[in-house]
Amino acid sequence: MADISLLKTFLELSRSRHFGKTAKNLFLTQSAVSARIKILEDTLGVRLVTRDRNNIQLTPAGMRFLPYAESVLTTWNRARQEVGLDDENMQLLTMGAVSSLWETNLQPTLIKLRQEKQQLALNIEVHGSDNLLRLINEDMLDLAFLFESPQLKGMHSESIGSLELVMVSTQDGLSAEEAVNQSDYIMVDWGSSFAVNHAHLFPDMRPPMMRVSHGHLLINYLTQNSGSAYMPRTMVHELIENRRLFLVSDADLIYRSFYAVHSESCTRQALVDEVIEIAKNYSAN
């Protein structure tokens, strides 16, 4: 089995797509990053990445290896945390979500859990929907929060709440049609249902020049550049009040439901039910 540090390096490189950034994020030298990837490739007997200096890409073998590397690292982190619990009354709960839900709705749930459950150790994961479902299916994740309700055998899902998405712009006075057809319109990944609703509202818009999957990344971008996008009202409320962003007043609201998902054979069902109830209460406020 490959050293855990090699897998961590590979996963970080798959995210950053840059040897220098990977080295900085892992507090390594660039040559150490390159050496670790080379060792991993030699161990597997395949090339995992292309080494074009300005365009690091995963090879087909690298793409196939990615979910296995994530699974191994998740299992290792969970085992290390659970084995290290020094109180036999303590419980470990592994929760995951797509990044946008951590940013917009789930922070209060985490705070409440830490305040009320002193005997609870939390392992928090951030992945795409497909990886979260795979981790649940492999019993490496107790609970996940997703924008879509999976229709998969052996999995249970229930609605937790919804996001109210509003169109905002750095330019005051734009109409929705003007905003979506400007070159600086940004398409945000709020799930497939959002994409369908958006296409229905704006069937003739030009293909966007920019797509993002992280709400806070977009906010940081919009505070320094021009653009328009659909964002959760809760994330942009203060920026609108301070007139750093402006509501596109004639744009339709889009609501995105999100769901709690777990295995029907979950071994921590009572605890999972408590977490779901807390998440529902905060989403209703």
N, C-alpha and C positions, 0 to 999 in steps of 0.2 A: 504494500500500500504506500502511496506517495506521502511524503511528509506534509503535515497540515499547513506549514508555512508556504509550501509550493502551491497548494490549492488556494490559499488566501491571496497570493501574488497573482495567480492566474485570474481569479475572480475580480480583483481590483483592476487588472489590466483590461479585462473584458468590459468593465464599466467606463474607465477613463479613456481607453483606446490611445494611450500615450505613455511611453516608458518613463519620461521625465515626471509626469504627474503621478504615476503609480509609485515611483521612487519617493516622491515628496510625501504622498499620503501614507506610505508605510514606513517612513523614516529610514529609507535605505538609499544606497547609491544606485545610480542607473545601471551600472555594470552588474550589481548584485541582482537586480530585477531580471536583467537579461540572462544571467547565469541560472537563476531559479527556473525560468521558463524553459531554458535549454535542458535542464535536468529532467523536468517534467515530460518534455517531449521525448527525450531519450528513453525514459522509463516506459512510456506508452508506445513508443516506436512510430509516432506520427508527428507531423507539424501541426501545432495548434493555432498559431498566429502567423500572419504575413508581416514581415518586418520592414515595410515601407515606412520611412522615417516620419512622414507627415500624415500617414493614413493607415494606422494599425487596424487590421481586420481579423476576425476569427476565420479560420479555414472551415470547411464543412466538418472536418473531424473535431475542430474546436467547438463548433456549435453543438455537435452531438455530445461532447464531453461536458459542456457547461452545466446542464441540469444535474449530472452525477456529482460534479464538484460541489454544487450548492447543497445537494442532499448530504454528502459526506460531512461538509463543514457544519451544517445545521445539526446533524446527529451528534457530532463531536461537541459542539457548544452546549447542546442540551444535556448530554451525558456528563460533561464536566461540571455543569451547574447543579444537576440533580445529585450526583455523587458527593459534591462538596457541601451539600446542606448539612449543617451541624446539629440540627434539631429534628428529631424523628417526627415531630408534629407539623413541620413545614411542608408545604405543597409547592410544586412547580407547575406553572401554567405557561404554555407556549402559544403566543398569539401572533397573527400576521395580518397584514392589510396592504392594499395598494397604497403607494405613498401619499396620494392626494387625500385619502380619508384620514390618515394620521394628521395631516396638516389642517384639515377643516373640522373634523367632528370627534375624533377619538382621544384627543389630549385630556379632556375632562374625565373621561372614563379611566384613564391610567392614573390620574391624580386621586380619584375617588378610591380606586383599588388600593393604592399605596397607603391612603389614610385609614381605611377601614379594615384591611386584611394584613395585619403585621406578620402573619405566618405564611404569607404568600410570596414566593419568588417568581418573578416575571422574566420571560425570555421573549423579546419583541423582534419580529422579523418584518422586513419590507421587501416584497417581491411583486412581480406581475401576477395577474390572475391565474394564468396557466400553472405557474410554479406553486402558487398557494394551494391550488386544488390538488396538485400532485403530492405536495407535502402532507396534506390531510389524508389523502388516499394511502400514503405510506406510513401513517400513524406517527409522523414527526411534527405535526402541528395539531394543537387541540381546537383552535378556533381561528377563523379568518373572516375578514370583512371585505366585501367585494361590491362592485357596482352592478354585477349581474347575478341572477339567481340560477345556479347550475342545475340542470335537469339530469343528474347523474345518480345511478343506482347506489345506494349505501350512504348517500349524503343528505343531510337535512339543512334547509335554509329557511330563514324567516326575515321579513322586512324589519329594518331597524328605524329608518327615517328617510329623509330626502334632503338633497341640497337644492337651494334656490339659486339658479344660475342667472346672472344678469350680464348684459353686454355693456362693457365699459370701454372708454377710449381716452387717450391722452389729449385728444382734440375736442373742444366743446362744440356743440351744435351739429354734430354729424347725424345723418339718418342712418338706419340700420343698413339699407342698401348701399349707401356710400361707404360705410365702414367695411363691409365684407368684401367690397370690390377694390379697396385700396391695396397697394402693394405691401403695406405693413400690417395687414390683418393676420392674426395668429390663431391657428386652430389648436385647441387644447383637447387632450384625450381624457374626456370624462366618461368613457365607456361607449359601447356600441349603440345603446339606445339614444344617447345624446347625439351621436353622429347621424343616426337616422332622422331624428327630429330636426337637426340643423340642416340636413340636406332637403328636408321637406319645406322648411321655411325659406331657404335660399337656393332654389334649384339651379339658378343660372349664374351663381358666383364663380369667379375664376379660381383655379387651384391655388391654395394658400402657399406663400413662399416660406412659411415657417410653421412648424408643428412642435409642441412641447407636451410633456407628460407630467410636469411638476408645477403645482400652483405657485409655490414660493419662488421658484426659478423665474417664472413669468413676471411676478410682481417686481422682483429685483430688476428684471429687464425693462419693464415699463416705467419704472421710476427714473431711468436713465436714457430711454429711447422712446420714439413714437410708436404707436400701435393701438390696436383694438382687439378685444377678445371677450369671450364669455368666461366669467369668474364667479365663484360663490359670493353671495352678498356679504357673508360674514368676514371674508378675507379682504374685501375692498371697502368696507364701510367707512373706516377712518380716512382712507385716501380720498374717498368721494367727499367727505365732510371738509377735508382740508383743500379741496379743489386741486388735488394732484392727479386725480382721475375723474372722468365725467360719465354719468349714465347716458347711454344712448336711449333716449326716452321712448322712441317708437319701436324698439326691439322687444319681441315677445320674451317672456320669462320661460325658461326651460327648467323643469324639475327632474332631478336624478335620484331615483330611489337607490338605497344601498342595503345590503343584506349581511346577516351573520350566517356563517356556514360551518358545519362541523360534521364529523362522521356519526352515523347512527349508532355505531358501537363505541362511542367515546367513553373512555374509562374515567373521565372527570366530569361527568354529565352535570352533577349538582353545581359544581363550581362554574362550569360553562354557562349554565342557566342564570346564575347570579350576575355574571359579567354581561350577558345579553340584556338582562333587565336594567342594569345600570346604564348601558349604552342607549337603550330605548328612552329612559327617563331624561337623559341629557339631550338627546336629539329632539325630544318633544318640547324642550324649553326654548 
